Amino acid sequence: MKSILILCNGNPPSERLFREHYNPADYLIAADGGGNIALNMGIDPDVVIGDLDSFIPDPPHSFEVIRRGDQEANDLEKALRLAREKGGERITILGATGHRLDHTLKNLSVLKQFNKGFEQIRMVDNFGETLLIPRSFRKVMGIGTQVSLFPLSGKVTGITTSGLQYPLSQETLENGVRDGSSNRVVGRPVEITYDKGDLLLFVATR
């Protein structure tokens, strides 16, 4: 099972965005209240997992419901552990942002926690895509696309970019000191390399 979609209980994706990522996915995991969002869109998830404090089932249903009450892990962590058990390689997460800021910050921390366990893991919402990029990253993006670079923890050193309006050359980004917000694609492909740290890339879609 290669492509897994995880639907969380944050700001719901538009139906267009949901269908865009649901249709090619091999498996849909709803993280607790994400199950309500899926059902409201007329889709049965393959499984609902979490402490089930938000999911309101509408029986009868044919999908699996797994209750894991461990309060040391949030529902996204539980969903990602299940995705790993299912052999997922490429993970797309919807509904992980919005609502409470502490939940969004926690989910970004979870992104780092699980990043090395998958070929690709990204968070997508109605405004863009967020992912931790490897030390050598290359992607063709539309000219004019807005992108931002953020150090997820501490500092990221030796950053060099090409294809961006404001290029970096062996530079450092550090929390509370300097970030790389609101840059813009001016060439193809966009290439980003760095030496050390955890570098978060946000690509705006609107």
NUVEX-548997 format. One record per residue (C-alpha): residue in one letter; x, y, z. Coordinates in Angstrom, 1 decimal. Each point is the difference from the previous one (the first is absolute). Layout:
<atom A,<X,Y,Z>>;
...
# end
This chain:
<atom M,<0.0,0.0,0.0>>;
<atom K,<1.8,3.0,-1.2>>;
<atom S,<-2.1,3.2,0.1>>;
<atom I,<-2.0,0.7,3.2>>;
<atom L,<-2.2,3.0,0.7>>;
<atom I,<-0.6,1.0,3.6>>;
<atom L,<-2.9,2.3,0.8>>;
<atom C,<0.2,1.9,3.3>>;
<atom N,<-2.6,2.0,1.9>>;
<atom G,<1.4,3.5,-0.6>>;
<atom N,<-1.3,2.4,-2.6>>;
<atom P,<-1.7,-2.2,-2.6>>;
<atom P,<1.4,0.0,-3.5>>;
<atom S,<-2.2,1.2,-2.8>>;
<atom E,<-1.8,-2.9,-1.8>>;
<atom R,<2.1,0.7,-3.1>>;
<atom L,<3.2,-0.3,2.0>>;
<atom F,<-1.2,-3.1,1.8>>;
<atom R,<-0.9,-1.8,-3.3>>;
<atom E,<3.3,1.1,-1.6>>;
<atom H,<1.9,-2.0,2.7>>;
<atom Y,<-2.6,-2.7,0.8>>;
<atom N,<-0.4,-1.3,-3.6>>;
<atom P,<3.7,-1.1,-0.5>>;
<atom A,<0.5,-1.3,3.6>>;
<atom D,<0.1,-3.7,0.7>>;
<atom Y,<-1.4,0.4,3.5>>;
<atom L,<-1.8,2.6,2.1>>;
<atom I,<0.6,0.3,3.8>>;
<atom A,<-2.2,2.4,1.9>>;
<atom A,<1.5,1.3,3.2>>;
<atom D,<-2.9,0.1,2.5>>;
<atom G,<-2.3,2.9,-1.0>>;
<atom G,<1.5,-0.1,-3.5>>;
<atom G,<-2.5,-2.9,-0.4>>;
<atom N,<-2.9,2.4,0.3>>;
<atom I,<1.6,2.2,-2.8>>;
<atom A,<0.3,-3.0,-2.3>>;
<atom L,<-3.6,-1.1,0.7>>;
<atom N,<-1.3,3.5,-0.6>>;
<atom M,<1.7,-0.2,-3.5>>;
<atom G,<-1.7,-3.3,-0.7>>;
<atom I,<3.1,-2.1,0.4>>;
<atom D,<0.5,-2.9,2.4>>;
<atom P,<3.6,-0.1,1.2>>;
<atom D,<1.8,-3.3,0.1>>;
<atom V,<0.6,0.4,3.7>>;
<atom V,<-0.6,2.6,2.8>>;
<atom I,<2.6,0.1,2.7>>;
<atom G,<0.5,2.1,3.2>>;
<atom D,<-1.3,0.4,3.5>>;
<atom L,<-3.4,0.5,-1.6>>;
<atom D,<-1.0,3.1,2.0>>;
<atom S,<-1.0,1.8,-3.2>>;
<atom F,<-1.2,-2.7,-2.4>>;
<atom I,<-3.8,-0.4,-0.1>>;
<atom P,<-0.8,-3.2,-1.9>>;
<atom D,<-3.2,-0.4,-1.9>>;
<atom P,<-0.6,-3.7,0.0>>;
<atom P,<-0.2,-2.3,-1.8>>;
<atom H,<3.5,0.5,-1.5>>;
<atom S,<2.3,-2.4,-1.8>>;
<atom F,<3.3,1.5,0.9>>;
<atom E,<2.3,-0.9,2.9>>;
<atom V,<0.1,2.2,3.1>>;
<atom I,<3.1,-0.3,2.3>>;
<atom R,<-0.1,1.6,3.4>>;
<atom R,<3.5,0.8,1.4>>;
<atom G,<-0.4,2.1,3.1>>;
<atom D,<3.7,0.7,0.6>>;
<atom Q,<0.1,3.7,1.0>>;
<atom E,<3.8,0.2,-0.5>>;
<atom A,<-0.6,0.0,-3.8>>;
<atom N,<-2.5,2.1,-1.9>>;
<atom D,<-2.3,-1.4,-2.7>>;
<atom L,<2.3,0.9,-2.9>>;
<atom E,<2.8,-2.0,1.7>>;
<atom K,<-2.3,-3.0,0.3>>;
<atom A,<-1.0,0.3,-3.6>>;
<atom L,<3.6,0.2,-1.1>>;
<atom R,<1.0,-3.0,2.0>>;
<atom L,<-2.8,-1.9,-1.7>>;
<atom A,<1.1,1.3,-3.4>>;
<atom R,<3.5,-1.4,0.8>>;
<atom E,<-1.6,-3.4,1.0>>;
<atom K,<-1.8,0.0,-3.3>>;
<atom G,<3.2,0.5,-2.0>>;
<atom G,<-0.8,3.5,-1.1>>;
<atom E,<2.8,1.8,-1.9>>;
<atom R,<-1.5,3.3,-1.1>>;
<atom I,<-2.2,1.7,2.5>>;
<atom T,<-2.3,3.0,-0.5>>;
<atom I,<-1.6,1.6,3.0>>;
<atom L,<-3.1,2.2,-0.3>>;
<atom G,<-1.8,1.9,2.8>>;
<atom A,<3.1,0.3,2.2>>;
<atom T,<0.0,3.8,0.2>>;
<atom G,<-2.4,2.6,1.2>>;
<atom H,<-2.2,0.2,3.1>>;
<atom R,<2.3,0.0,3.0>>;
<atom L,<3.6,1.2,-0.5>>;
<atom D,<1.4,-2.4,2.5>>;
<atom H,<-1.4,-2.9,-2.0>>;
<atom T,<1.6,1.3,-3.2>>;
<atom L,<3.3,0.5,1.7>>;
<atom K,<-0.2,-3.6,1.4>>;
<atom N,<-0.7,-1.3,-3.4>>;
<atom L,<3.1,1.7,-1.4>>;
<atom S,<2.0,-1.7,2.7>>;
<atom V,<-1.6,-3.3,-1.0>>;
<atom L,<1.0,0.6,-3.6>>;
<atom K,<3.6,0.1,1.2>>;
<atom Q,<-0.4,-3.1,2.2>>;
<atom F,<-1.3,-2.2,-2.9>>;
<atom N,<1.9,1.6,-2.9>>;
<atom K,<2.7,-2.6,-0.2>>;
<atom G,<-2.5,-2.9,0.1>>;
<atom F,<-1.5,0.7,-3.4>>;
<atom E,<1.2,0.8,-3.6>>;
<atom Q,<-2.1,3.2,0.2>>;
<atom I,<-2.3,1.6,2.5>>;
<atom R,<-1.7,3.3,-0.5>>;
<atom M,<-2.8,2.1,1.5>>;
<atom V,<-2.4,1.6,-2.5>>;
<atom D,<-2.8,2.5,0.7>>;
<atom N,<-2.1,2.4,-2.0>>;
<atom F,<2.9,2.5,-0.2>>;
<atom G,<3.0,-2.2,-0.8>>;
<atom E,<2.3,-2.9,0.7>>;
<atom T,<2.5,-0.4,2.9>>;
<atom L,<2.8,-2.5,0.1>>;
<atom L,<3.4,-0.6,1.6>>;
<atom I,<2.4,-0.1,-2.9>>;
<atom P,<3.1,-2.2,-0.4>>;
<atom R,<3.5,1.6,-0.1>>;
<atom S,<-0.2,0.0,-3.8>>;
<atom F,<-3.4,1.0,-1.4>>;
<atom R,<-1.0,0.7,-3.6>>;
<atom K,<-3.4,0.6,-1.4>>;
<atom V,<-1.6,1.8,-3.0>>;
<atom M,<-2.5,2.6,1.2>>;
<atom G,<-2.1,2.6,-1.8>>;
<atom I,<1.6,3.3,-0.5>>;
<atom G,<-1.3,2.5,2.6>>;
<atom T,<-0.8,-2.7,2.5>>;
<atom Q,<0.5,1.3,3.6>>;
<atom V,<2.3,-2.1,2.2>>;
<atom S,<1.3,0.3,3.5>>;
<atom L,<2.8,-1.7,1.8>>;
<atom F,<0.0,-0.4,3.8>>;
<atom P,<2.4,-1.7,2.4>>;
<atom L,<-2.2,-2.4,1.9>>;
<atom S,<2.3,-0.3,3.0>>;
<atom G,<3.0,2.0,0.9>>;
<atom K,<2.0,1.1,-3.1>>;
<atom V,<0.6,-1.3,-3.5>>;
<atom T,<3.4,0.6,-1.4>>;
<atom G,<1.6,0.1,-3.5>>;
<atom I,<-3.2,0.8,-1.9>>;
<atom T,<0.4,0.6,-3.7>>;
<atom T,<-2.9,0.6,-2.4>>;
<atom S,<-0.5,0.5,-3.7>>;
<atom G,<-3.2,1.0,-1.9>>;
<atom L,<-1.2,2.3,2.7>>;
<atom Q,<-0.3,3.8,-0.1>>;
<atom Y,<2.0,0.4,3.2>>;
<atom P,<2.8,-2.6,-0.2>>;
<atom L,<2.0,-1.3,2.9>>;
<atom S,<3.6,-1.0,-0.3>>;
<atom Q,<1.5,-2.1,2.9>>;
<atom E,<-2.2,1.9,2.4>>;
<atom T,<-1.6,-0.7,3.4>>;
<atom L,<-3.6,0.2,1.1>>;
<atom E,<-0.8,-0.1,3.7>>;
<atom N,<-3.2,0.1,2.1>>;
<atom G,<-0.5,3.5,1.4>>;
<atom V,<2.9,1.4,-2.0>>;
<atom R,<-0.6,-0.5,-3.7>>;
<atom D,<-2.4,-1.9,-2.2>>;
<atom G,<-0.7,-0.3,-3.7>>;
<atom S,<-3.6,1.0,-0.3>>;
<atom S,<-1.8,1.4,-3.1>>;
<atom N,<2.5,-0.9,-2.7>>;
<atom R,<-1.1,-0.5,-3.6>>;
<atom V,<0.8,-2.4,-2.8>>;
<atom V,<1.7,1.7,-2.9>>;
<atom G,<1.8,-3.0,-1.7>>;
<atom R,<-0.3,-3.7,-0.6>>;
<atom P,<0.7,-2.2,1.6>>;
<atom V,<0.2,1.2,3.6>>;
<atom E,<3.0,-1.5,1.8>>;
<atom I,<0.7,0.1,3.7>>;
<atom T,<3.0,-1.5,1.8>>;
<atom Y,<1.1,0.4,3.6>>;
<atom D,<2.6,-1.5,2.4>>;
<atom K,<-1.7,-0.6,3.3>>;
<atom G,<-3.4,0.5,1.8>>;
<atom D,<-3.7,-0.5,-0.7>>;
<atom L,<-1.2,2.1,-2.9>>;
<atom L,<-3.7,0.5,-0.5>>;
<atom L,<-1.3,1.0,-3.5>>;
<atom F,<-3.4,1.6,-0.5>>;
<atom V,<-1.3,0.3,-3.6>>;
<atom A,<-3.1,2.2,-0.4>>;
<atom T,<-2.8,-1.0,-2.2>>;
<atom R,<-2.1,3.1,0.4>>;
# end
